[in-house]
Amino acid sequence: MTGATGNATVIAIDGPAGTGKSSVSRLLAQRVGAHYLDTGAMYRAATLAVLRSGVDVEDAEAMARVVDDARVELVERDESPSAVVLLDGEDVSSAIREADVTANVSAVSANSAVRAKLVELQRRLAGDRYVVVEGRDIGTVVFPDAELKVYLTATPEARAARRLRQDTAAGRDTDYETVLASVNRRDHLDTTREASPLRPADDAVIFDTSELTLPQVLDGLITLTEKRIGVK
């Protein structure tokens, strides 16, 4: 693979919040012997940098300057498929999952300068490796020549129920209606932004997870991978 994608072998998994992208991408990477790259965590780290700086998320230029100065890193751990997320050397793996980051990540992600910086970083991290990369513009922008592109989808109600279970398990105080409103709001922001809007690539496999368990989704993705790439 050449050009924007370098020599990486890429499985691109896109889709809106709550489709199970992160969980199934981590498991898929383990099963097929690939590295895992969570681009959403990178945008969350950038959002945390903006919030900590005190600049207004509506101030595009100031926000871009903050992110340009920030150092976002993903450090892989041998004992876990999830990387440690570092912001200027600090482990922010938990902090980026807090409610204020979730509420503002779409606004930060819509900034074209922010996206340009992080897309460059994502391509550099992929290098010449075999990687499962998940996000919202992986198959359309970051790795348009990926060997396999999958777009996970599910109804807003199913995604809100999943997110509520995750929040409850993590000890975050919320309720279904609040989570559903957040899911719908983020869908609108992600699909209508000018910079790399959320949409399936023309050659992506659309995979509806609404009525499927995580093992069922994983099995389906493993089958797709074996057909397109093979297990390395």
C-alpha positions, -999 to 999 in steps of 0.1 A, spaced: 0 0 0 14 33 -10 7 70 -8 -13 83 22 -14 49 37 23 41 35 30 3 37 5 -5 64 -21 -33 61 -52 -17 74 -86 -29 86 -106 3 89 -136 3 112 -159 34 113 -192 42 127 -211 64 152 -208 63 190 -222 32 208 -219 7 180 -192 -13 198 -163 -1 177 -137 1 204 -145 -32 221 -148 -53 189 -117 -36 173 -95 -44 202 -107 -80 202 -104 -83 164 -68 -70 166 -60 -97 191 -76 -125 171 -60 -117 138 -25 -107 151 -28 -70 144 -20 -38 163 -49 -17 175 -52 21 169 -80 39 187 -83 73 170 -112 83 191 -89 83 221 -66 107 203 -95 132 197 -105 128 233 -70 137 244 -70 167 222 -103 177 236 -90 174 272 -61 196 262 -85 223 249 -107 221 281 -77 224 303 -64 254 284 -96 273 291 -101 284 255 -136 285 240 -144 254 219 -161 278 195 -128 297 189 -114 275 161 -80 293 158 -73 292 196 -84 256 198 -61 246 169 -31 263 185 -37 244 218 -38 211 200 -8 219 178 12 225 210 -1 194 228 18 161 227 -7 132 222 8 97 224 -6 61 224 18 37 242 11 0 236 12 -24 265 23 -60 261 -3 -72 286 -33 -53 271 -47 -45 237 -56 -10 249 -28 16 247 -21 41 274 -31 75 263 -6 102 272 -12 140 270 21 159 274 35 128 292 6 124 316 -16 92 315 -51 105 307 -66 72 298 -94 76 324 -97 114 322 -106 114 285 -137 93 293 -152 119 316 -185 136 308 -170 170 299 -148 155 273 -176 135 259 -197 166 256 -171 186 237 -152 160 216 -174 165 185 -168 203 185 -130 198 188 -131 170 162 -149 193 137 -119 216 136 -100 210 103 -66 220 117 -71 196 146 -80 168 122 -51 175 99 -26 171 128 -42 139 142 -46 123 108 -9 128 102 -2 112 135 -25 83 128 -7 75 96 26 77 113 16 54 140 3 28 115 37 29 98 42 -4 79 23 -25 104 -8 -47 103 -34 -25 121 -70 -24 131 -79 13 131 -112 25 144 -128 59 142 -152 80 121 -132 88 89 -107 60 87 -120 44 55 -129 77 39 -100 100 48 -72 85 69 -67 52 50 -88 54 18 -69 24 4 -75 1 34 -77 -36 25 -109 -39 45 -134 -12 54 -163 -18 78 -190 6 88 -206 -4 121 -241 9 127 -270 4 151 -302 22 161 -298 52 184 -318 34 210 -296 3 210 -265 25 211 -278 46 240 -286 14 260 -250 2 255 -235 35 264 -257 36 296 -244 2 306 -208 13 301 -214 45 321 -231 27 349 -203 1 350 -178 29 352 -197 46 381 -208 76 360 -242 89 371 -266 93 342 -299 80 328 -312 66 295 -329 97 282 -298 118 288 -276 93 271 -300 90 241 -300 128 237 -262 128 238 -260 100 211 -284 119 188 -266 152 193 -232 136 185 -246 119 155 -259 152 141 -226 170 148 -205 142 133 -225 138 102 -229 175 94 -194 188 101 -175 202 71 -142 185 80 -144 147 73 -181 141 81 -191 107 94 -202 85 66 -195 50 52 -169 47 25 -183 38 -8 -167 4 -6 -173 -3 31 -192 -33 44 -222 -20 63 -226 -41 95 -257 -34 117 -250 -45 153 -284 -35 168 -295 -70 176 -261 -87 178 -239 -96 208 -203 -86 209 -191 -122 201 -215 -123 171 -201 -90 158 -165 -103 163 -172 -135 145 -186 -116 115 -155 -93 114 -131 -123 117 -149 -139 87 -146 -107 67 -109 -104 76 -101 -140 66 -118 -134 32 -100 -101 24 -67 -104 42 -62 -137 60 -51 -140 96 -14 -132 99 
